[in-house]
Amino acid sequence: MSRALIIVDVQNDFCEGGSLAVAGGAHVASAISEYVDAHHTEFDHIVATQDWHIDPGAHFSDTPDFKDSWPRHCVAGTRGAELHPDLDTEYIQAYFQKGQFAAAYSGFEGLLAPEDAVPTGERLAGSLPANAEAEDYSPAEDAIGLDDWLQSHDVEDVVVVGIATDYCVMATALDAVQAGYSVTVIRSLTAGIAEDLDDAVAEMELGGVEIG
């Protein structure tokens, strides 16, 4: 049996200064890095997910309701979609990008990104780089999903951390349970949108997630 750490959406747009900032996001980025540095030997695999929007339709809105629609964020190929600089990526083996053409909260909706598709350069948030085409940021047709990747590496136990507790972390954790994994969310290594996260925690526990 293998064990995996899934780091969910620790991206610039979800941290302070981003277009959809979550309070405590930057702190969580640093805290996850410290945790990974101290505990990476306890995991056989470490992966990360990214919101990676190209044209997600009604998921973006100029008048968002902050439930089903949101301000523009994590546009593929922009600085806002990049992983936060306080997240140490040394031990991350694979990246799964989600939400290209529709809303996607769960990391299990993500597809494996080619190694050269994870951006590291400085780009303007909210728009594609000059002369870039949206298809340049689309996953390969034969890209595999997170579940297939985990299964191919004999993973049975996953730990989930990241942003946001009450949306993408929760969706990823619940999907992991449904897919048959043993799932733990480390609450101190997440940051949520709502001030009161008790409902989200209760929903995860009801769905079979252990809260650590």
N, C-alpha and C positions, 0 to 999 in steps of 0.2 A: 504493500500500500504506500502511495506517495501522498505528500502533503503540499499544498500550494497556498501562497499568499496572493490575493487579488487586490491590487491597489486601484481604487475606482476614481477616475476623473479628477485627479489633483492637478488642475490646469489653471493657467493664469486668469482666465475669465471668471473662474469660480473662487478666486482669492481676492483679498483686498486690492482695490484698484482696477479690478476687472469689470466687464460689463454686466455680470450677474454675480456679484461678489457675495460670498457666504461668510458671515462673521466667524473669525477663527480659522479660516481656510489656510492662511500662510503658516499659522502655528501648527496645524495638522500636518502640513507638508514637512515641516522640520521634525515634528514628533515621529512621523512615520520613518523618516530617514534615520533617526536615532534608534528606533525600534528595530529596523532592518539591520543596521550595523551591529546591534547587540544579539539579534536572534536569527540571522539569515541561515545559520547552520541547522536550524530547526525545520527548515523548509527544503523540500526537494526542488521546488520551482517557485519563481516569483514573476508575476505578470502584471500588466497595467492596462486599464481601459481609458479611452478618450472619447468624449463627444467630438464628432468630426463632421459638422454640418456643411452641406453644399447647398441644397435647396429643400429644407425640411417642411415646406408648405406652411400650414397654419400653426406650426410649432413656434414660428417667429411672428411677432405682432408689434405694431407701433403702439397698441393699447393693450398690453398683456394683462391677463387675469392672474398671473403667477400661480396657476394651477395646471391649466392645459396649454396656455400660451405664454411666451416669455420674450424678453428683449433679445435682439440678436446676440449670439454668444458662440464661442468655439467654432468659428467658421474655418473650414479646412484650409490649411496653409497660412493661417494668420498667427500672430504672436499670441492672441487670446486662446488659441487651441493648443499651444505648446504646454508641456508639463511645467509646473512651477519650478523656478530655479532652486528653491530650498528642498526639492525632492531629489534625493540622491538616486540616480538611475543605474549605479554600478552593477547591481545584482538583478536588474530586471531583464528577463530573457525574451519576452515577447510582448507586443502591444496589440490591443484589439480596439479597432475604431468603429464607432456606431453612430447611427442617426444621419447618414449622408442625405437621404431623401425623404425621411419621415422621422417623427419623434421616436426616440429610443432611450429608455431609461436603464434597462438592464444590460450589464456587460455581456450577457449571453446572447444579445442581439448583435454583438460586435464581430468583426472579421479581422483575421490576422493581417497586420500591416507588413509590407516588405520592409526590411531593415533600413533601406534608404528613404523610406517615406515618413519616418518620424522626424519632424522638423526641429532644427536647433538654431536657425538663424533668426535675426530680428526682423519682424515684419509688422506692418500696420494692422492693428486689431480691427476686425469687422469687414475686411475685404480681402479678396484673393490678390496675390502679388501681381504686379504688372505683367501683361502678356501671358498669364497663366490661364489654362482652361480647367473648368470644373472636373473634367474627366481625368486630369492629371492627378487628382486627389481621390479618385475612386479606387476601391479595392480591386485586386485582380479577380477575374471571373472564377478562378479555382481556389480563391482564398478560403481557408477553413474557419469555422466559428470557434468560440471559446470552449464550448462543451466538447466538441470533437478533439480539440487540442488537449484538453485536460484528460480525456479518456485515452488518447494515444500515449499519454505519459503516465498512465495508470494511477491518476489522482483519485482519491476517494474522500479526502478530508480537505476542506478549504477554510481559510480565514479571510474575512473581508474587512477592508478599511477604506477610508477616503471620504469623498464629498458627493452628494449631500446625504446625510444620514437618512432623511425622510423621503428621499426620491431615488437616486441611482444606487446608493448603497443598499437600501431596503429592497429595491427591485432585483438587484443582482443576487442578494442573499436568498430571497424567496425563490427565485428561479433556480438557484443552486440546489435548494432543498428539493424542489420539484424534479430536478434532474437526477436526484439520488445521492447527492453528496452529503456528508456530515458538515455542518456549517456553523461557524462562530463569527460574530461581529464584535470587534473590540471597540466599544463605544468611545473610549477616550481617544481613539485614533480616527474619529469621524467628526465632521462639523455639519450641522443641520440648518435648514432654512427657517423652520419654525422655532420660536423661542422655547416652546414646550414640546419636547420630543417624546413624551411618555406614550402618546398614542402610537407613534411609529415603532417604538420599542415593543409595545404590547402586541402590535400586529406581527412583528417579526417573530416574537416568542410564540404566538399562537400558530404561526406558520411553520414552526419547528426549528427556528434559528436559536442557537445559544448566544446569549449576550455576555461577553467577557469584560 
